[in-house]
């Protein structure tokens, strides 16, 4: 028998989740240099001298993949209630302002640590820095992912218009003093923003760590067309994913028709942005023609049920999207609107929310579909090869759930219970590329006690540093609260609110 190579590991005694099998069956897995070399029945042969990892009593499933989140928001937990998306955008200078480079790394580390502890092994992260993305800031976020041990696609999130410029009715409703204050929030010209993005792309040094770059022009109406077209060219030149918030709120959808005379998806397609590397986050207020465009171009849509529910943005039509042929992933959004970074909850909400959209169970999202979206669907959106499945030749990103947790008593239907019952408390171990970053429920790559102390220090300091921005938000919030819903009440041919049924 051949001797074990350096980096070999055989996992024995566990059961492997498989959507094609109701109850997970025993499987041994041989890892070689972070890749799954073989999967076989319990007791399968392995090279002599191969170290063994005992997974007895554990259920194995592929690492979950967060298809949409924001590192800058991980330090913004606990802000706001009964905020619409437009209020959230108006609050951004307050809740994300005043950050130092160290704060950017701290914020990222908090969220990446949470994702790891809850069975997530990769994420697509739209990173915002104001007023411009910087190489140092993006490096700080990349270093956080690398330290914790997750894979990532990091997309600098940029705009050339503020929410008040993108939604002129908001600015028009402000008294002169407040109008002057929000005018002072104006962003640099798109050429300067694009030049900053281009510098980051050309100087990126994290690719060998599976921390790659994407591009993130945030919302279509918040960007000049010239910026969007420049991003499309840069993405094509370097083969980068291009991700945007598309029709997240009804206000965005209405403003798309007002601004372009067509839907947001139709406009982006006309500009050449939509293709196999395009990722539409949220994508709630899409009509059938929009879905057909995404499907025909091989684009992805990422469903963020928790954030959509909290901000009152409406219900993503996952069944229609899948039936149209669109690749669907799942995400949590960030801590100021999704609040937690739990992909188990994202699967559960995606499944349950579909049940509010009609009485026919055949149209509901199945557990197999929710599970596939959080693994293979999100993997396709990220574009990182070799993740999203436990199979020979795939990267060894594996989560081990404790079957002794009450959630699994009794263990009857593995994928059903992963989606509908597991809440992250059953996560015992997590390995990424064969490296264990969570062991016995403890994150081994970061000192959480020290991280907590840093987070509390930052909270107190930033509350003082952003006091002026908070005062401005307090002044504009009543006006945004009035104008936003008025815009959202304008006729639009798509129905995504429960109230649209006339039954509430």
Secondary structure, DSSP 4 states (H G I P E B T S, - for coil): -PBPPTTEEEEES-EE--TTSSS-EE-EEEEETTEEEEEESTT----BT--EEE-TTEEEEEPEEEEEE-GGGGG-TT--SS--HHHHHHHHHHHT-S--HHHHHHHHHHHHHHHHHTTEEEEEEEEE-SSS--HHHHHHHHHHHHHHT-EEEEEEEE-SS-HHHHSHHHHHTS-HHHHHHHHTTPPPPHHHHHHHHHHHHHT---GGGTEEEEEEE-BGGGS-HHHHHHHHHHHHHHT-EEEEEES-SHHHHHHHHHHHSS-HHHHHHHHT--STTEEEEE--S--HHHHHHHHHTT-EEEE-HHHHHHTT-----HHHHHHTT-EEEE----TTTT-S--HHHHHHHHHHHHTTS-S-GGGSPPHHHHHHIIIIIHHHHHT-TT-SS-STTSB--EEEEETTSGGGSS---HHHHHHHT--STTEEEEEETTEEEEETTEESSS-HHHHHHHHHHHHHHHHHHTHHHHHHHHHHHHHHHHHHHHHHTS--S---SGGGGT--
